[in-house]
Amino acid sequence: AIQESAGCISGEFVMAYPPGIPILAPGEQITGEIIDYIVYAKAKGCFLTGTEDMAIENIRVVEE
């Protein structure tokens, strides 16, 4: 679950359109601030894309 992914390494992009700039990129550490921003963007109705889960409830992370 994306809410439980802080400290993990992302295996997917999370992008908001517009403008299409990644919020999160593969290989980047997921922080609480990033999770908060994703939750905020979803609440404001932004179109988020890049993950397998189109609802952006779950995110693929890299196993260490």
C-alpha positions as CSV (number, residue, x, y, z in Angstrom):
1,A,0.0,0.0,0.0
2,I,1.3,3.5,-0.8
3,Q,0.4,4.7,2.7
4,E,2.9,2.1,4.1
5,S,5.7,2.6,1.6
6,A,7.7,5.3,3.3
7,G,11.4,4.4,3.3
8,C,11.0,1.9,0.4
9,I,12.5,2.4,-3.1
10,S,9.9,3.1,-5.8
11,G,9.7,0.6,-8.7
12,E,7.3,2.9,-10.6
13,F,6.6,6.4,-11.7
14,V,3.9,8.6,-10.2
15,M,3.1,11.6,-12.4
16,A,0.5,14.3,-12.2
17,Y,-1.1,15.7,-15.4
18,P,-0.9,18.5,-16.1
19,P,2.0,19.3,-16.2
20,G,3.3,15.7,-16.4
21,I,6.3,16.1,-14.1
22,P,7.1,13.0,-12.0
23,I,6.3,13.2,-8.4
24,L,8.1,9.9,-7.9
25,A,10.5,8.0,-10.2
26,P,11.8,4.4,-10.2
27,G,14.8,4.1,-7.9
28,E,13.8,7.1,-5.7
29,Q,13.2,6.6,-2.0
30,I,9.6,7.1,-1.0
31,T,9.3,9.7,1.8
32,G,6.4,10.7,4.0
33,E,6.3,14.1,2.2
34,I,5.9,12.4,-1.2
35,I,3.1,10.2,0.1
36,D,1.4,13.3,1.6
37,Y,1.7,15.1,-1.7
38,I,0.2,12.2,-3.6
39,V,-2.7,12.0,-1.2
40,Y,-3.2,15.8,-1.6
41,A,-3.1,15.7,-5.4
42,K,-5.6,12.8,-5.4
43,A,-7.9,14.8,-3.1
44,K,-7.7,17.8,-5.4
45,G,-8.7,15.7,-8.4
46,C,-5.4,15.7,-10.2
47,F,-5.0,13.0,-12.8
48,L,-2.2,10.7,-11.5
49,T,-0.6,8.0,-13.7
50,G,2.4,5.8,-13.9
51,T,1.5,3.0,-11.6
52,E,0.0,-0.4,-12.4
53,D,-2.7,0.5,-9.9
54,M,-4.6,3.3,-11.6
55,A,-6.3,4.3,-8.3
56,I,-2.8,4.9,-6.9
57,E,-3.6,3.0,-3.8
58,N,-0.6,0.6,-4.2
59,I,2.9,1.1,-5.6
60,R,5.5,-1.4,-6.7
61,V,8.6,-1.2,-4.6
62,V,12.1,-2.6,-5.1
63,E,13.1,-5.4,-2.8
64,E,16.4,-4.8,-1.0
